[in-house]
Amino acid sequence: MRCYILKLSVFLMFAKFAVPVFAENHRLLSQYQEIPLIQKAVEEFIYSHSVSPSGEVKAEVGQIDKRITLPKCARLEPFMPPGSRLWGKTSVGVRCNEHVSWTIYVQAEVKVMANVLHIARPVTRDQTIDYGDIALQIVNLTQMPEGVLTEYMQAVGKIAVMNLTSGQPLRGNMLRAPYVILRGQNVKLQVKGQGFSVSSEGQALADAAEGQVVQVRNPSGRIISGFARHNSIVEVNP
């Protein structure tokens, strides 16, 4: 019985000192900014400022050192530091300019998941791209090179300008439009204006796709520039 009373006395004595200490710690913690709220503000900022018509945006906010103590802020203001953008690995600033003033930078990663055309089987230079040569794969656009193609219509019917290997992401500069005018080909020069139309013959001096400028030598030896059209026509502005 005496032992029980002794233990109870020790417990009550500990509680007498522990409760004020706990209350003081709670009071101090309530004065500091909660780290999860900063991370949430960054995440909401990314989603509200990231618009990608070609894919789904996914945000991953990095960890913040929990030992950091910042005064509590009623209104957090996320912002983009100069030179940064919401693309791939980035940094988002969060500041408080109310009763206290502080700024913190949070690491984040912005992913844009979208369909990108990839080479499905080997393609040789000057080969016309068909549906069987390409396939869509969902990838992170922020890790892709510039100019990747995302729709079949952007590639089918185009001509490869280099050898392409299976699994390779397809970029616009790997393809060209098919030529409608070939070097050395006899073409018809057409000049159209308001109320008149003049035609003559000539010889193309280069290959050209639809709409490209091509030079033509007429029978008198004069070099004329015009726009390549189908049916061996070169359209010349009056």
Secondary structure, DSSP 8 states (H G I E B T S, - for coil): -HHHHHHHHHHHHHHHHHHHHHHHHHHHHTTB--HHHHHHHHHHHHHHH---TTSEEEEEE----TT---B--SS-EEE--TT--SSEEEEEEEEEESSSEEEEEEEEEEEEEEEEEEESS-B-TT-B--GGGEEEEEEEGGGS-TTB--SGGGTTT-EESS-B-TT-B-BGGGEE--EEE-TT-EEEEEEEETTEEEEEEEEESS-EETT-EEEEE-TTS-EEEEEEETTTEEEE--
